[in-house]
Amino acid sequence: MSLQSAIESKIESTFHVNYLNMENESHMHSGPATESHFKMTLVAEEFEGLSKVKRHQAVYKVLSEEMPKFHALALHTFSPKEWLESPQVSDSPLCRGGGK
């Protein structure tokens, strides 16, 4: 199972997911790793009333075993109500480090 699949599986089995989109952005960064940079958009019931920090902490807790296996995870977390009001996420910036 790929790292991305493992992450998606854990998220889907933990949260009441309304929407999940995982993008592997490793190709946008320097280095040989093929699963080093991810962007996650997650809409879940559990995020209602939580700050962005608390939402991110909840995701990090679920992914505690996977976190050492990748370099970056851009999180975009929304409650279902927030997502209905504005269902969009900005593009990731281009890599500014290393060999790119």
Contacts in CASP RR format, 6 or more apart in sequence:
PFRMAT RR
TARGET T0000
AUTHOR 0000-0000-0000
METHOD contacts of the structure
MODEL  1
MSLQSAIESKIESTFHVNYLNMENESHMHSGPATESHFKMTLVAEEFEGL
SKVKRHQAVYKVLSEEMPKFHALALHTFSPKEWLESPQVSDSPLCRGGGK
1 9 0 8 1.000
2 35 0 8 1.000
3 35 0 8 1.000
3 66 0 8 1.000
3 69 0 8 1.000
3 70 0 8 1.000
4 22 0 8 1.000
4 24 0 8 1.000
4 35 0 8 1.000
4 38 0 8 1.000
6 66 0 8 1.000
7 22 0 8 1.000
7 38 0 8 1.000
7 40 0 8 1.000
7 63 0 8 1.000
7 66 0 8 1.000
8 20 0 8 1.000
8 22 0 8 1.000
10 62 0 8 1.000
10 63 0 8 1.000
10 66 0 8 1.000
11 17 0 8 1.000
11 20 0 8 1.000
11 40 0 8 1.000
11 42 0 8 1.000
11 59 0 8 1.000
11 62 0 8 1.000
11 63 0 8 1.000
12 20 0 8 1.000
14 62 0 8 1.000
15 42 0 8 1.000
15 44 0 8 1.000
15 45 0 8 1.000
15 46 0 8 1.000
15 58 0 8 1.000
15 62 0 8 1.000
16 44 0 8 1.000
16 45 0 8 1.000
16 46 0 8 1.000
17 42 0 8 1.000
17 43 0 8 1.000
17 44 0 8 1.000
18 43 0 8 1.000
18 44 0 8 1.000
18 45 0 8 1.000
18 80 0 8 1.000
18 83 0 8 1.000
19 41 0 8 1.000
19 42 0 8 1.000
19 43 0 8 1.000
19 83 0 8 1.000
20 40 0 8 1.000
20 41 0 8 1.000
20 42 0 8 1.000
20 43 0 8 1.000
21 40 0 8 1.000
21 41 0 8 1.000
22 38 0 8 1.000
22 39 0 8 1.000
22 40 0 8 1.000
23 38 0 8 1.000
23 39 0 8 1.000
23 40 0 8 1.000
24 34 0 8 1.000
24 35 0 8 1.000
24 37 0 8 1.000
24 38 0 8 1.000
25 37 0 8 1.000
25 38 0 8 1.000
25 39 0 8 1.000
25 74 0 8 1.000
25 92 0 8 1.000
26 33 0 8 1.000
26 34 0 8 1.000
26 35 0 8 1.000
26 36 0 8 1.000
26 37 0 8 1.000
26 38 0 8 1.000
28 37 0 8 1.000
28 92 0 8 1.000
28 94 0 8 1.000
28 95 0 8 1.000
28 100 0 8 1.000
29 36 0 8 1.000
29 37 0 8 1.000
29 71 0 8 1.000
29 72 0 8 1.000
29 95 0 8 1.000
29 97 0 8 1.000
29 100 0 8 1.000
30 95 0 8 1.000
30 97 0 8 1.000
30 98 0 8 1.000
30 99 0 8 1.000
30 100 0 8 1.000
31 98 0 8 1.000
31 99 0 8 1.000
33 70 0 8 1.000
33 71 0 8 1.000
35 69 0 8 1.000
35 70 0 8 1.000
36 70 0 8 1.000
36 71 0 8 1.000
36 72 0 8 1.000
37 70 0 8 1.000
37 71 0 8 1.000
37 72 0 8 1.000
37 73 0 8 1.000
37 74 0 8 1.000
38 70 0 8 1.000
38 72 0 8 1.000
38 73 0 8 1.000
38 74 0 8 1.000
39 73 0 8 1.000
39 74 0 8 1.000
39 76 0 8 1.000
39 89 0 8 1.000
39 92 0 8 1.000
40 59 0 8 1.000
40 73 0 8 1.000
40 74 0 8 1.000
40 75 0 8 1.000
40 76 0 8 1.000
41 76 0 8 1.000
41 78 0 8 1.000
41 89 0 8 1.000
42 59 0 8 1.000
42 75 0 8 1.000
42 76 0 8 1.000
42 77 0 8 1.000
42 78 0 8 1.000
43 77 0 8 1.000
43 78 0 8 1.000
43 79 0 8 1.000
43 80 0 8 1.000
43 82 0 8 1.000
43 83 0 8 1.000
44 77 0 8 1.000
44 79 0 8 1.000
44 80 0 8 1.000
45 79 0 8 1.000
45 80 0 8 1.000
46 58 0 8 1.000
47 55 0 8 1.000
47 58 0 8 1.000
47 77 0 8 1.000
47 78 0 8 1.000
47 79 0 8 1.000
47 82 0 8 1.000
48 79 0 8 1.000
48 80 0 8 1.000
48 81 0 8 1.000
49 79 0 8 1.000
50 58 0 8 1.000
50 79 0 8 1.000
52 77 0 8 1.000
55 75 0 8 1.000
55 77 0 8 1.000
56 75 0 8 1.000
56 77 0 8 1.000
59 73 0 8 1.000
59 75 0 8 1.000
59 77 0 8 1.000
60 67 0 8 1.000
63 73 0 8 1.000
67 73 0 8 1.000
74 92 0 8 1.000
76 89 0 8 1.000
94 100 0 8 1.000
END
